[in-house]
Amino acid sequence: MRAKLTPGLVLLLLFFAAAALLPFYVDPRGHVLRIAAMALLFAAMSQSWNIVGGLANQVSLGHAAFFGIGAYTSSLLYLRLGISPWLGLVAGAALAGVAAALLSLPTFRLKGHYFALATLAFAEVMRVIANSWASLTGGPVGLSIPFVGSQPLNFAFRAVSSYYWIILGLLALVCLVFGLLARGAIGYRLRAVRENEAAAEVAGVDTFRVKLTASVISAALTAVCGSVFAQFTFFFDPDSIFSLAGVSVRMAMIAIVGGLGTLGGPIIGALFLIPLEETANAFLSSKAAGLSQLVFGVILIAAILIQPRGIMAYWPKRWSRRAPRPPAPPPVAPQAEPALAKGGQ
Amino acid sequence: MNAQTPVLEAQAIAVTFGGLKAVDGISFTLTAGEIVGLIGPNGAGKTTLFNSLVGLQRLTSGQVLLGGERVSGLKPHRVAGKGMTKTFQNAALFPDMSVLENVLTAALLRHDLASARMKAGAVLHRLGLGAIAQTDVADLTFPQKALVEMARALATEPKVLLLDEVMAALTPSEMDEVMAVIRSLRDEGLTFLVVEHHMRAIMALCDRLLVVNFGRLIAQGTPAEVANDPVVIEAYLGQGAAHGATTDAATGGTNAAGGAHA
């Protein structure tokens, strides 16, 4: 597949270049870089979610399940068996992929709200298991990754900037996967499923297989984000890692505010929402309990009301990539010049 | 495959919704290269029959054979893969895609992305839609949508194509164009089963007609035979309209009003 340099791609590359340089211009151990890293990680999570939620419009409210599977798998393998989180991350992705495939069997017949509720329930089940199965997971107190100084092979670094760059690389990877899927055959099929499932089937699209493939990829990438999150924050517990509001809904929200099913949407959404949330917290949490969440919620509602299709709706349409015009084949049938193509345009 | 081989065989197929028998034991065969019309009053079970043939609707009983191979019970994409697909009555296109992308998606059934694009372009040219390949389907007129719907179905390279009212809302000259395309595709061996309310189109286009009412096959034969069958006149056209419409239909006269209320 040849990549043409469109305005969108140029902007995306500029964004990654600028983001890569950020640690040189802010305090490398400071709060700003941590927030930036968190925003990029949420962009990567939301982009992973966007593969299923955006391209196929299967709105999952349970992606925290895969996020948590990733975090627990890499962390437990490291803490109990001493296996490097780099390998644990791969194991977590595989496990999340299997979980997504198993979850697909009963849930793919469900549409819209019912699918969302089923996925939500799955994440809740995972949270309850993580809380109750203390001998394996450590239970409600959660898991702590011990600070061991700089051990790159064990995914441990002193500087925040190291984690920041890894997260930026992860975001690039997820965006690349999203871009390849969206522009490939599976992208057309997923969009067909999103827009009319019955018509897609009749037009020869194996809708189940397409959704399954997208779900497995989406879950695996989300799990990688979970492993990286665990290494970055050094601590997590069942209620935070499997959180509905903090993880599942936020992943969906970022993509929706940014622009569902678009490559730029999750990045713009995360860069808008995560700093906004942090700022609201910093300025308002001392004023009154819950005030910052209230303000954040009001801004979210306003954003959705002002532009339901997300910030990417302001993207100039002529800049969007279109399937290129097919080469004109020689006229086949000796017919009268058809009037329909001209009529009524 | 010689001309007498049944390419499609419906054996006593039935579809029941609760107590309602939408399709009640219908059997028929289509021979390769035939254009067969399926007619009947609204609610007779035509669309349900189409859906059950392509696998969108599960059969309560009976079976469907395509080229001698059983396709009933398969999912629609498998049936499409075996060579039978349909168009949707109200043009169920993928609204956020261009015309080309709609057709390309169906061409992916038998092609990789690059050659699917070529295939889609060729099908669009064949139907005279080359000029609107890049148009968003949301911006199309209704007749254009119906043709894109047909192009998308053709892109799956079917042996049997079920057309559900693709000619509704077409002007007479547009209808002639579409019929010319259907005939030329038939000459290449494609087999058609056509639902259409336009009497003129049905009479002019079809080699044979199947008449359904209340989920049952009540008559079949050449257009002329069917048009003069008293059972058909009673069921399909109603007592009041019977006389005028019969002569009109039998002579292939223009019945513009017939299309307007379809």
Contacts between the chains, C-beta under 8 A, distances in Angstrom:
chain1	res1	chain2	res2	distance
A	184	B	113	6.5
A	185	B	108	5.1
A	185	B	112	6.9
A	185	B	113	4.9
A	185	B	116	7.4
A	188	B	97	7.8
A	188	B	101	6.4
A	188	B	104	6.3
A	188	B	105	4.5
A	188	B	108	6.3
A	188	B	113	7.9
A	189	B	105	6.5
A	189	B	108	6.7
A	191	B	94	6.5
A	191	B	96	6.8
A	191	B	97	6.4
A	191	B	101	7.9
A	191	B	105	7.7
A	192	B	94	5.3
A	192	B	97	7.8
A	192	B	105	4.8
A	195	B	94	4.0
A	195	B	95	5.8
A	195	B	96	5.9
A	195	B	97	7.1
A	196	B	92	5.0
A	196	B	93	7.5
A	196	B	94	5.9
A	196	B	95	8.0
A	198	B	56	6.0
A	198	B	76	7.6
A	198	B	88	7.9
A	198	B	92	6.9
A	199	B	88	6.1
A	199	B	92	4.0
A	199	B	93	7.3
A	199	B	94	7.1
A	200	B	94	7.6
A	200	B	105	7.4
A	201	B	55	7.7
A	201	B	56	7.1
A	201	B	75	6.4
A	201	B	76	3.8
A	201	B	77	5.1
A	201	B	80	7.8
A	202	B	54	5.7
A	202	B	56	6.6
A	202	B	76	4.8
A	202	B	77	7.8
A	202	B	80	6.3
A	202	B	85	5.4
A	202	B	86	5.9
A	202	B	88	7.6
A	202	B	153	7.7
A	203	B	80	6.8
A	203	B	85	6.9
A	203	B	105	6.2
A	203	B	106	3.9
A	203	B	109	7.3
A	203	B	152	5.6
A	203	B	153	7.2
A	203	B	155	7.6
A	203	B	156	6.2
A	204	B	77	5.1
A	204	B	80	3.9
A	204	B	81	6.3
A	204	B	85	7.1
A	204	B	106	5.8
A	204	B	108	7.3
A	204	B	109	3.2
A	204	B	110	7.9
A	204	B	156	4.7
A	205	B	77	5.7
A	205	B	105	6.8
A	205	B	108	7.6
A	205	B	109	7.7
A	206	B	75	7.6
A	206	B	77	4.7
A	207	B	77	7.1
A	208	B	75	7.9
A	322	B	98	6.5
A	322	B	134	6.5
A	323	B	98	6.6
A	323	B	100	5.5
A	323	B	101	5.3
A	323	B	104	6.5
A	323	B	117	6.7
A	324	B	117	7.7
A	325	B	100	7.6
A	325	B	121	7.8
A	325	B	133	6.3
A	325	B	134	6.2
A	326	B	100	6.5
A	326	B	117	5.3
A	326	B	118	6.0
A	326	B	120	6.3
A	326	B	121	2.6
A	326	B	122	7.7
A	326	B	124	7.6
A	326	B	133	6.6
A	327	B	118	7.0
A	327	B	121	6.6
A	328	B	121	7.1
A	328	B	125	6.8
A	328	B	130	6.5
A	329	B	118	7.6
A	329	B	121	6.3
A	329	B	122	4.7
A	329	B	125	5.6
A	331	B	125	6.8
A	332	B	122	7.3
A	332	B	125	6.8
A	332	B	126	5.4
A	333	B	126	6.3
A	333	B	180	7.7
A	333	B	181	6.9
A	333	B	184	4.8
A	335	B	128	7.4
A	335	B	177	6.9
A	335	B	180	5.4
A	335	B	181	6.9
A	335	B	184	7.3
A	336	B	176	7.9
A	336	B	177	6.4
A	336	B	180	7.2
A	337	B	128	7.7
A	338	B	127	7.4
A	338	B	128	2.6
A	338	B	129	7.8
A	338	B	177	5.4
A	339	B	128	7.9
A	339	B	173	6.7
A	339	B	174	6.7
A	339	B	177	7.1
A	340	B	128	5.8
A	340	B	129	7.2
A	340	B	143	6.0
A	340	B	144	6.0
A	340	B	147	6.0
A	340	B	174	5.7
A	340	B	177	6.7
A	341	B	128	5.3
A	341	B	129	5.4
A	341	B	130	6.8
A	341	B	131	4.1
A	341	B	132	5.3
A	341	B	144	7.6
A	342	B	131	6.8
A	343	B	141	6.7
A	343	B	143	7.1
A	343	B	144	7.4
A	343	B	174	7.4
A	344	B	141	3.6
A	344	B	143	7.3
A	344	B	144	6.9
A	345	B	132	7.0
A	345	B	135	7.6
A	345	B	139	7.8
A	345	B	141	7.7
